[in-house]
Amino acid sequence: MGKGEGIKMRMNAPFQWFTLESRWVEDTSRLDASFYSQDVMKARILIEHLRKGGIEIRKIGDQSISKKIFWPGRFKRKYVSEKEGKPFLMPSEIFMFLPRARKFITDFPSNILVNKNWILITRSGTIGRCIISNELLSSFAISDDLIRVIPAKEDLLGYIYAYLNTWVGQVFLTKNRYGATVKHIEPHHVADIPIPLLPDSDIKEINRKVLEAHKLIEKAQKLLLEAEQLMKMKLSTLVKI
């Protein structure tokens, strides 16, 4: 890194280490080295350079960026048969191209349901995986192990999603993870992530391209479901014959 950037690295030691100026050490009780890792410092320095270069920096929790960031909290799951309950998706299942519920629940809190055009973020285990909810996902009950981000407006939905999937967004998503065995993050960690606001034309272009891809995925899911239903209908007709 260049002189005066507040970080000096030493790469020829038996292990990697670096020193940093006190201004980079936040007023927290965090003493784990990963909280101040090389990638974290690179991301923070990049954000600082963007700010000095005239790019507006806000936090994802800012009301102009998101309406609400939350997770439902743990609840006692009451599993039932497919006929008796609502299909329930675990975090790994929502990332399947065509989500399949293996479990069904009843008597669940209403806040585990999601609406279209929310951003869902895994909060434990493999932290920071993001997906935009669509009509298909809104028909399921969704695990409480996913943080929900409701964008302030649809014009920012694709932009926020794209940023969180960059290396910078991923660094900020994972730097606050805690826990001895299973690592976790909380909604306030997501809310505190800085997000640069590029010129309006760039934001609109990024948002448009992401949402176009999102709609194509949703269309493909619907066509695949229709194809499955058609095949089942044809096969059942053949069996009757």
N, C-alpha and C positions, 0 to 999 in steps of 0.2 A: 504494500500500500504506500501511497505517496507521503511525503513528509507533512506533518501537521494534521493528518487525518485522525489522530487520536488513538492509533493502534499500531503496535510494532510486533511483527511476527518473527519467530525463530524456528526454522524448518530443519536445521541440521542436528538438533538434539535427538536423543533416543526416543523422545515423544514430542508431539507438537505442543507448543505453548506460545503465548503472546501476552504482552502487557497492554493495558489500556488506561486512558485518562479517567480520573475519578468521575468526570461528568457523565461517563457512559454507564456508571454503576447506579442502577436505579435504587430508590429508597424502598427496598424490600428486605424480607428476611431470607431470601433465596441465597443459598451458599453453594448449590450444585453447579459444577463447571459448565454443564450443557446449557444453562440459562444464559451464559455469556460466551457461547461457542463462537468459533470463527465465522460460521455461516450467519449466525444471528448478528454479529457485529458488521458483517458485510452488508446485510440487509438494512440495518439501522443507519449505516453511513450512506448508503444509496438514497434512502428516504431523506436524510439530511441534505444531501447534494441537490435532490429534486426541489426541496423547499427553498434552498438558497438560489436555485435557478428560476424561481418564480412559479413553480407548480404548487397549487393549493393542496395541502395535506389535511385530511379529516380522519376521523375514526369511524369504523364500520358501525359502531353504536350511535353515531350522530343521527339525530332525527331526520336529517335531510338524506341520509343514506339508507337507514332501515327503520321500519315502524316498530319492530319488536324482535328480540333475540331471546330464545328461551329453550328449556327442555322440560318435559312434563314431570320429571321426578319419578322415582321408582314406585311401582305399585304391585300389589299381589295379583299375579296372573291366574285367571280361572280358565283352564283349557277345557274345551268341549268338542263335540263332533262337528263336522263340516256343516251339517244341517242346522245346528243349534247356535253357531257362533259366526263371528266376522273373521275373515282371513287376516292373519297376523304375520308381518314381515320382520325378520331380524335384520340388523345392519348389512350383513353380507348378501342377503337376498335382494335388497333393493337395487344392488348394482348389477344384477343379472339382466340381460337384455330383455327377457320376458320374465318378470318376477313370478315365482311360484310359492305360494304359502304352504308350509308343511304343518302349521299349527293354526288353531282357531280359538278365539277367546270370547268371553262374554263378561258383562258387568265391569267394563273397563272405563277409566276416566275419559271424558270427551276430548281432552286436550292432547291425546295421543294421535288423534286424526289430523291429517294435513290437508291443505288446500293446494290447488294448482299454483305454480309459479312461486313456490317457496324454495329456499336453498337448504338442503339437509346436509349436516356435517357429522361424521362419526366422531364421537367424543371419548371413546375408550378403545383399548387394543391398538388397532391400526388407526391412529388419530389423523384427522384432517381430510379424509376422502369426502368429496363433495358431489352432490347431484341436484339437479333442478327437478322438483316434483311436477308430475303431469297428471292428466286425467286418470290414467291407469293407477298410479300410486295413491291417488286420493280415494280410491275405492277400498284400500286396505287400512287396517290399524297398523301403525308404524311404531317400531320399538322406541322406548324411552331413551335408548342409548344414542340417539341422534339429536343434535342441537338443531333447532329450527330458526332460520333467519327469514324474516318477512321484509322484503325490500320496500323502501319508501314509495317507489313507483316502478312500473314495469320497464321504464326506460333505463333503469340501472341494473335490472336483474341479470342480464348477460354479462355486463361489465364487472359486477361484483363477483360473479361465478368465475369469470376468466381470471380475475386478479388472484382469487384464492387458490387457483390451480397453478399459478406461476411459482417459481422457486422461492420468490420473496414471500408470497402469501403463505406457502407451505411452511417456511421457516417460522413466520410469526404465529401460525396456527399451532405448531408443535413445541415452541420454546417454553411454554408455560405448563407443560404436562407434569403431573405429579402422581405420586402413588408408589408404594414399595413393590408390589407385584404387578398389578394391572395399571397402566398409566391412564390418566384422565385429563380432560380439560373441561372448563365450565363456560357458560354463556358470557360471563364478563370478560373472559380471556379473548373471545371472538370480538366482543364489543370494543375492546381496547386496541385492536389491530389498526395501524395507520393505513390509509388507502389514498394514493395520489389521484387527484382529479385532473386528467389530461384535458386538452382543449375539447370543447363540446363536439366538434366534428369527429374527433377520434373516439370519444365515448360512444357516440351514436353508431359509428361504423363497427366497433367491437361488439356492442350490444346487439346490433342487427345480425351480424354473422353468427353469434352464439345462439340467438333465438331461432334463426333459420335452421341451424343444425338440430336444435332441440325439437322443433316441430317436425322435421323429417324423421327423427327417431320415433316420435310419438305416432306418426303416420305409419311407419314400418311395423310398430308393435300392433296397431289396430289391424293391419292387413294380415299379419301372422296369426292373430287370434281368429280372424274370419276364415283363414285357410284351415286352421285346426278344426273349427266348427264344421266346415264343409266336409272335411275328411271324415270326421266322426259320423256325420249324417249319412254319407255315402256308404261307409263301412257297415253302419247299423242296417241300412237297406239291403245290403248284400247278405248279411247274416239272416235276415228274415226270409230272404228268398231261398 
